[in-house]
Amino acid sequence: MRDFIVLAIILGATPICFFRPYFGVLMWTWVAYFNPHRFTWGVAYNFPVAMLIGGATLAGLPFAKERNRRIFTSQTILLILLWSWYCITTLHVAYDPIFEHHLADSKIELIRTSKILLMTLLMIWLVTTKEKLRYLYLVTTLSFGFFAVKGTLFACLGHHPDLFTWRPAWTRGRVDLSSFQIKAKGPKWLPAPRVYVGGDDIRARQMDGPNGEFLPRSSRQFG
């Protein structure tokens, strides 16, 4: 079901991105930061979403009514010089026997970085008013804000053990955790946290100490 929803949104927005490139910039920002296709498990998971939105936006540039005439500023020139330096370092990797085994990874990163810088220059070209810039900030904020709120809720409720998987080097042997005191400060209304050592759940209870101290509920050993 999620696959159909994501594909319907992307495929439905593609022609709009072609005729209204600024909308394409907003869609590409949402796809780049939010990654909606990664919330699916089917065909949409590996679907080239960013490539489709970015390609339609670039192809629709002739239809853009408003463009930034001052595209070549000191900042954009520095971005172009930065991209040129990336190209030079990649060529250096290709012809230096010390780094030639990194050539494949260097090409992948160069292509990825080139796409990002290209869309960055496209944003500078198409974002011409404060209102358009405000919408771009809004899309970016909501994309990151979703993960911030989701991560905070999961951390407070302790529903996701992988978020707190912790196994330092000294836990490789058998360790009596009753001799360790875990201290954490936080509001009283938050539930007692869960600490995971080696994937095992140690449920903690909140103490009445002045520093908001937490101790293991029982003495347990883990290998």
Protein Blocks (a to p, Z undefined) as FASTA:
>chain_A
ZZmmmmmmmmmmmmmmmmmmmlmmmmmmmmmmnommlmpcblmlmpcfklmmmmmmmmmm
mmpmbdcfklbcfklmmmmmmmmmmmmmmmmmmmmmklmmmmmmmmmmmmmmmmmmmmmm
mmmmmmmbfklmmmmmmmmmmmmmmmmmmmmmmmmnopamklmgccdfklmpccdfklpc
cdddddfkbccddddeehiacdddddfbfnopacdfbdcddZZ
